[in-house]
Amino acid sequence: MNHGLESAQPAAPLTSFVPSRGEALNRLKDFVVRAGSDYRANRNHDGGAGQHVYVSQLSPYIRNGLISEEEVVATILKSHTFAEAEKFLQEVFWRVYWKGYLENRPVLWTRYREDLEILKNKAADYQDYPRADSASTGIKCFDTWSQELQETGYLHNHTRMWFASIWIFTLKLPWQLGADFFLRHLLDGDPASNTLSWRWVAGLHTKGKNYLARSSNIAKFTANRFPDVNGLATQADAIEESHPDSPITSTELPLPPPFLSNGQGLLILDEDLREHIPSLDPTTPVLGLYPELSYEVENTSPTVSTYKKACLAEALASLESKHGCNTEFTPQPTARNILEWAKRNNLQTLFLAQPQVGPWRDLWHSIAASLKAEGVALSYFRPWWEKELFPSATHGFFKFRKGIQSVAQRMSAEDSSNRHASS
């Protein structure tokens, strides 16, 4: 039900990534057979727009939770051993690692945003910045990728590395502007994996280790579509860390509750649509939050904002269909609107998955403070695999990966005990 709040239905054409859980499940089903040796051998090959046949293209669905990491891993392990599908499974867990790393070092996001605001005001100083945006740098492969990204909301992962390297070391553009460009245009744009991946290419995530795009490598993995890329940087100039100190901080959170009681409501952010609470009562009020104004202010691509809005609508419709929940939607997630909804439904406590470090966390700080001032209790939770793995996401991926296999095996187990807080 809508109760006077604006419709969550999209108003603009969508990309080939249909905002549907059914579509996500179909893509996963089709990919399973290729998740083992085929993926391991061919994952770095980019066939071009519409020809990304060697990768799953599940990231836009995993990013916003129409399908969860747990579902993907469990499905893959029904048909492959962990060793057979390890390369693909690692890619799934890389996103968990990036999220955990930024959760442990949120100051990296804060400083990135501070740098970005300064750089945006100086953007006119960088002649190649508008050329990169308009796909007119004269570097054929780069311009092709820039156009593909802006038209489809997607780029192959290997291509993202080439793109970032050319942006930083050949065009001499600040990595922060590049990270912002990606976040505004990628359907799977994630503040953690995006920000930290750009830092990795620049040589800031792992000290002394950067990524330099080479013409021969680009030709090899694009089926020679770009045989001679001239003018690429042959050495990577050292990028200075604007704020070298990044202390580790972390917050312990409980697991999701198995159900909600009278006087309790559920908030769903458009960035996390995973069904965390398995047993929702038909009387449970649910409010979907879509930050329309924030996307406008950030100049988010209509392709991305429309996709996010439609995915949220899909998730709310699914909850109504599956549980009979009383769902509502607001494109203006202000404290006032949330408070009015809570009062109308006689709610004293609101549950939600912890907003991830990034734009939503920034927006939520002031909303949460206002709600608490009005006497509304907020209860945050985190899914079990994040709760278990985040503490090890403090340094490099090598340390983190030691816990992947045991978590993956638990994800594929039928027993779902210990995955929710006790009632």
matplotlib code that plots the C-alpha trace (Angstrom):
import matplotlib.pyplot as plt

x = [0.0, 1.1, -0.9, -0.4, 3.4, 4.7, 4.9, 8.1, 7.6, 10.3, 9.6, 12.5, 13.8, 16.0, 19.2, 19.5, 19.8, 16.2, 15.5, 14.0, 14.9, 13.6, 16.1, 18.9, 18.0, 17.9, 21.3, 22.7, 21.1, 22.6, 26.0, 26.4, 27.8, 30.5, 31.5, 34.4, 37.2, 35.5, 35.4, 38.9, 40.3, 38.3, 37.3, 39.7, 38.5, 36.2, 34.2, 32.7, 29.3, 26.6, 29.3, 30.4, 29.8, 32.7, 31.5, 28.2, 27.1, 25.4, 27.1, 24.2, 21.9, 24.3, 25.1, 21.6, 20.6, 18.0, 20.1, 22.5, 26.1, 24.8, 22.4, 25.1, 27.7, 25.2, 24.0, 27.5, 28.6, 25.7, 27.3, 31.0, 33.5, 35.1, 38.4, 36.7, 34.8, 37.3, 38.2, 34.6, 33.8, 36.7, 35.2, 32.0, 34.0, 36.1, 33.0, 32.5, 36.2, 35.9, 32.8, 34.5, 37.7, 35.8, 33.7, 36.9, 38.4, 35.5, 37.9, 39.0, 35.5, 35.3, 38.6, 37.8, 34.6, 36.5, 39.1, 36.4, 34.6, 37.8, 38.7, 35.2, 35.7, 39.0, 37.8, 38.4, 42.1, 42.1, 41.7, 41.2, 38.5, 35.6, 37.1, 37.1, 33.5, 32.4, 34.4, 36.6, 40.2, 41.4, 42.4, 40.1, 39.8, 39.2, 36.6, 34.8, 34.7, 33.6, 30.7, 29.8, 29.7, 27.5, 25.1, 24.8, 25.8, 28.3, 32.0, 33.9, 36.0, 39.3, 38.3, 37.6, 41.3, 42.5, 40.2, 41.3, 44.9, 44.7, 42.6, 45.3, 48.6, 48.1, 45.5, 47.0, 43.5, 42.9, 41.7, 39.0, 37.3, 37.5, 36.0, 33.1, 32.6, 32.3, 30.0, 27.6, 27.4, 27.8, 24.7, 26.8, 28.5, 29.5, 31.1, 33.5, 34.7, 34.7, 36.6, 39.1, 39.6, 40.5, 42.9, 44.4, 45.1, 46.6, 49.0, 47.4, 45.7, 48.7, 51.7, 54.1, 51.8, 49.8, 48.3, 49.7, 47.6, 49.7, 48.8, 49.7, 47.5, 44.5, 44.9, 45.2, 42.1, 39.9, 40.3, 42.6, 39.8, 42.3, 45.6, 47.8, 47.0, 49.5, 50.5, 49.8, 52.0, 54.9, 55.5, 53.2, 54.1, 53.8, 50.5, 50.7, 48.2, 46.4, 45.6, 48.1, 46.7, 43.7, 43.0, 41.0, 37.6, 34.7, 31.2, 29.9, 26.3, 23.8, 22.4, 19.0, 16.0, 14.0, 10.8, 9.4, 6.8, 4.0, 5.3, 8.3, 8.7, 11.3, 13.1, 14.6, 17.2, 17.5, 21.1, 20.3, 17.2, 18.3, 15.6, 17.3, 14.3, 12.8, 9.5, 7.6, 4.1, 1.4, 0.9, 4.5, 4.9, 7.7, 9.0, 11.2, 13.6, 14.8, 16.9, 15.8, 17.2, 20.6, 20.9, 20.0, 22.5, 25.2, 24.4, 23.8, 23.1, 19.4, 20.2, 21.5, 18.8, 16.0, 17.4, 17.7, 14.1, 12.8, 14.7, 13.3, 9.8, 10.4, 11.6, 8.6, 6.2, 7.9, 7.5, 3.8, 3.3, 5.4, 4.4, 1.4, 3.3, 2.0, 4.7, 5.1, 7.6, 9.0, 11.4, 12.0, 13.5, 13.5, 13.2, 9.8, 8.4, 9.8, 8.4, 4.9, 4.9, 6.1, 3.4, 0.7, 1.6, 2.1, 5.8, 8.3, 11.3, 12.6, 14.9, 17.2, 20.4, 23.3, 23.7, 27.1, 29.8, 29.1, 26.4, 23.6, 25.6, 26.3, 22.6, 21.4, 23.4, 21.2, 18.0, 18.9, 19.6, 16.3, 14.4, 16.1, 15.3, 11.6, 11.9, 12.0, 14.4, 16.6, 18.0, 20.7, 21.8, 24.3, 24.1, 26.1, 28.8, 29.6, 29.6, 32.1, 34.3, 34.5, 36.9, 39.5, 39.1, 41.7, 44.7, 45.3, 43.0, 45.4, 44.5, 40.9, 40.8, 41.8, 38.2, 36.4, 36.1, 34.6, 32.1, 31.3, 30.6, 28.3, 26.5, 25.8, 24.6, 20.9, 20.8, 20.0, 20.5, 22.7, 22.0, 19.6, 19.5, 17.6, 14.0]
y = [0.0, 3.5, 5.8, 8.9, 8.6, 8.9, 5.8, 3.8, 2.8, 4.0, 6.8, 6.4, 3.6, 1.0, -0.6, -4.3, -5.0, -5.6, -4.5, -7.8, -10.5, -13.0, -11.7, -11.9, -15.5, -16.4, -14.9, -16.8, -20.1, -19.5, -18.7, -21.7, -24.0, -21.4, -20.5, -23.1, -23.6, -21.5, -18.5, -19.1, -19.2, -16.4, -14.0, -11.3, -11.1, -8.2, -8.8, -5.2, -3.8, -6.5, -9.2, -9.8, -13.5, -14.7, -13.0, -13.4, -9.7, -10.3, -7.3, -4.8, -7.2, -8.1, -4.5, -3.5, -6.9, -8.1, -11.2, -11.8, -12.9, -15.9, -17.0, -16.6, -18.6, -21.3, -21.8, -22.0, -24.6, -26.9, -27.5, -26.9, -27.6, -24.6, -25.2, -25.4, -22.1, -20.4, -17.6, -16.6, -17.0, -14.7, -12.0, -12.2, -12.0, -9.1, -6.9, -8.1, -7.3, -3.8, -3.1, -4.4, -2.5, 0.9, 0.0, -0.4, 2.8, 5.1, 8.1, 7.1, 7.9, 11.1, 12.3, 11.2, 13.3, 16.3, 16.0, 15.6, 18.8, 20.8, 19.1, 19.7, 23.4, 23.2, 20.9, 23.6, 23.3, 19.8, 20.1, 16.3, 16.1, 17.2, 15.2, 12.0, 12.8, 13.3, 10.4, 12.6, 12.2, 10.7, 7.5, 5.1, 2.4, 4.8, 6.8, 3.6, 2.5, 5.9, 5.8, 2.2, 3.1, 6.1, 4.4, 1.0, 1.6, -1.3, -2.0, -5.3, -5.4, -5.7, -2.7, -0.7, -1.2, -0.1, 2.9, 4.0, 3.6, 5.7, 8.3, 8.6, 8.0, 9.0, 11.8, 12.9, 13.4, 13.1, 9.6, 11.2, 12.6, 9.3, 7.5, 10.0, 9.5, 5.7, 6.0, 8.3, 6.0, 2.4, 0.4, -1.6, 1.4, 0.7, 3.4, 0.9, -1.2, 1.8, 4.2, 1.6, 0.1, 3.5, 3.9, 0.5, 1.4, 4.7, 2.8, 4.1, 0.9, -1.3, 1.0, 0.8, -1.3, 0.4, -0.7, 0.5, -0.3, -1.6, -1.6, -5.3, -6.3, -4.3, -5.8, -9.4, -9.3, -7.3, -9.8, -7.2, -4.6, -2.0, -3.4, -0.3, 2.1, 4.9, 7.4, 5.4, 6.2, 3.9, 4.6, 5.3, 8.5, 8.2, 9.6, 11.2, 10.3, 13.5, 12.2, 9.5, 8.5, 6.1, 4.6, 1.4, 1.8, -0.7, -1.1, -4.4, -5.0, -7.8, -10.2, -9.5, -10.5, -13.5, -11.5, -8.2, -7.6, -5.1, -1.6, -2.4, -1.4, -2.1, 0.5, -0.6, 1.5, 1.3, 0.3, -2.9, -4.9, -8.2, -10.0, -10.0, -10.9, -14.2, -14.1, -10.9, -10.7, -9.3, -6.5, -5.4, -1.9, -1.5, 1.8, 1.9, 4.9, 6.4, 9.5, 11.3, 14.7, 13.2, 11.6, 14.9, 16.8, 14.2, 14.4, 10.6, 9.2, 8.7, 5.2, 4.5, 6.4, 4.9, 1.4, 1.9, 3.2, 0.3, -2.3, -0.8, -1.0, -4.7, -5.5, -3.9, -5.6, -8.9, -8.4, -7.6, -10.7, -13.1, -11.8, -9.6, -6.7, -3.2, -1.5, 2.2, 4.2, 7.7, 9.5, 12.0, 10.1, 13.0, 12.5, 14.2, 11.8, 8.8, 10.1, 10.6, 7.1, 5.7, 7.6, 6.6, 2.9, 3.3, 2.3, 2.7, 1.0, 1.0, -1.8, -1.5, -3.0, -0.7, 1.9, 1.2, 3.8, 6.1, 8.5, 6.8, 6.7, 10.4, 11.2, 8.9, 10.6, 13.7, 11.6, 9.3, 12.1, 13.7, 10.5, 9.8, 13.3, 12.4, 9.3, 6.7, 3.9, 2.6, -0.9, -1.8, -5.2, -6.9, -10.2, -13.0, -13.3, -9.6, -9.8, -12.7, -11.4, -7.6, -7.9, -9.5, -6.8, -4.5, -5.0, -6.9, -9.4, -12.3, -12.1, -11.8, -14.7, -17.2, -17.1, -17.3, -21.0, -21.8, -19.0, -20.1, -23.7, -22.4, -20.3, -23.5, -25.4, -26.1, -25.3, -21.6, -21.6, -19.0, -16.6, -14.4, -12.9, -15.0, -13.9]
z = [0.0, -0.7, 1.7, -0.3, -0.8, -4.3, -6.5, -6.6, -10.2, -12.7, -15.1, -17.5, -19.8, -18.1, -19.2, -20.1, -16.4, -15.6, -12.0, -11.0, -8.5, -11.0, -13.6, -11.1, -10.3, -14.0, -14.6, -11.7, -12.9, -16.4, -15.1, -12.7, -15.4, -16.2, -12.6, -12.5, -14.9, -17.6, -15.4, -14.1, -17.7, -19.3, -16.6, -17.7, -21.3, -22.2, -25.4, -25.4, -24.6, -24.6, -25.0, -21.4, -21.7, -19.5, -16.3, -14.3, -14.6, -11.2, -9.6, -10.1, -8.3, -5.5, -4.9, -3.9, -2.4, -4.9, -4.5, -1.6, -1.4, 0.6, -2.2, -4.9, -3.0, -2.0, -5.5, -7.0, -4.4, -5.2, -8.6, -7.9, -5.1, -3.5, -5.2, -8.7, -8.2, -6.0, -8.4, -8.8, -5.1, -4.3, -6.5, -4.4, -1.2, -2.5, -2.2, 1.4, 2.1, 0.7, 2.7, 5.9, 5.2, 4.8, 7.9, 9.8, 8.4, 7.7, 7.8, 4.3, 3.0, 4.9, 3.6, 0.0, 0.2, 1.6, -1.2, -3.8, -2.9, -3.2, -6.5, -8.0, -7.4, -9.3, -12.1, -14.7, -14.0, -15.5, -19.3, -19.8, -17.2, -19.5, -22.3, -20.2, -19.3, -22.9, -24.2, -26.4, -25.0, -28.3, -26.6, -28.5, -25.9, -23.1, -25.0, -25.9, -22.3, -21.1, -23.6, -22.6, -19.0, -19.4, -21.8, -20.0, -16.4, -16.6, -17.3, -17.2, -14.0, -15.9, -18.0, -14.9, -13.9, -17.3, -17.2, -13.8, -14.6, -17.8, -15.9, -13.1, -14.9, -18.5, -18.2, -14.9, -13.4, -9.6, -8.6, -6.5, -9.6, -11.3, -8.3, -8.4, -12.1, -11.6, -8.6, -10.5, -13.5, -12.3, -11.6, -9.1, -7.8, -4.2, -2.1, -0.5, -3.5, -5.8, -3.5, -2.4, -5.8, -7.2, -4.3, -5.1, -8.7, -7.6, -5.2, -2.0, -0.7, -0.8, -0.4, -3.3, -5.5, -8.2, -11.5, -14.8, -18.0, -20.9, -24.6, -25.0, -22.1, -23.4, -26.9, -25.5, -23.4, -25.8, -28.7, -30.3, -30.7, -29.5, -31.0, -30.6, -27.8, -28.1, -25.6, -22.4, -19.4, -19.2, -15.5, -12.7, -10.8, -7.1, -5.8, -2.4, 0.3, 1.2, 4.7, 5.6, 9.0, 8.9, 12.3, 12.6, 14.3, 14.3, 15.7, 16.9, 15.8, 16.5, 13.9, 12.3, 14.5, 13.4, 13.4, 14.6, 17.3, 17.8, 18.0, 15.7, 12.1, 9.4, 7.3, 4.0, 2.2, -1.5, -1.1, 0.8, -0.3, 1.1, 3.1, 6.4, 8.6, 7.4, 9.3, 8.8, 10.1, 7.7, 10.2, 10.2, 8.7, 6.2, 4.8, 1.7, 1.6, -1.7, -1.5, -4.6, -3.8, -2.9, -6.3, -8.0, -5.9, -6.6, -10.3, -10.4, -13.8, -14.5, -15.6, -12.0, -10.1, -12.1, -11.6, -7.9, -7.6, -9.6, -7.5, -4.3, -5.8, -6.7, -3.2, -1.5, -3.9, -3.1, 0.7, 0.2, -2.0, 0.3, 3.7, 3.2, 4.8, 4.9, 2.7, 1.9, 0.0, 0.2, -2.2, 0.6, 3.5, 6.0, 9.7, 9.5, 7.0, 8.8, 12.1, 10.7, 9.3, 12.7, 14.6, 12.1, 12.7, 16.5, 16.3, 19.1, 17.6, 14.0, 12.7, 9.7, 8.4, 9.3, 6.5, 4.9, 5.0, 2.1, 1.0, 2.9, 6.2, 5.7, 5.1, 7.9, 10.7, 10.9, 10.3, 13.2, 15.5, 14.8, 15.3, 18.6, 19.8, 19.2, 21.3, 18.4, 19.1, 16.3, 16.2, 13.7, 12.6, 10.2, 8.4, 9.9, 7.2, 7.5, 11.2, 11.0, 8.3, 8.9, 11.8, 9.5, 6.8, 8.4, 6.1, 2.9, 1.2, 2.0, 5.7, 4.9, 2.5, 5.1, 6.5, 3.1, 2.6, 6.0, 5.6, 2.0, 3.3, 5.9, 3.3, 1.4, 4.4, 4.7, 8.4, 8.9, 12.7, 14.3, 11.4, 13.4, 16.8, 19.4, 20.0]

ax = plt.figure().add_subplot(projection="3d")
ax.plot(x, y, z, "-o")
ax.set_aspect("equal")
plt.show()
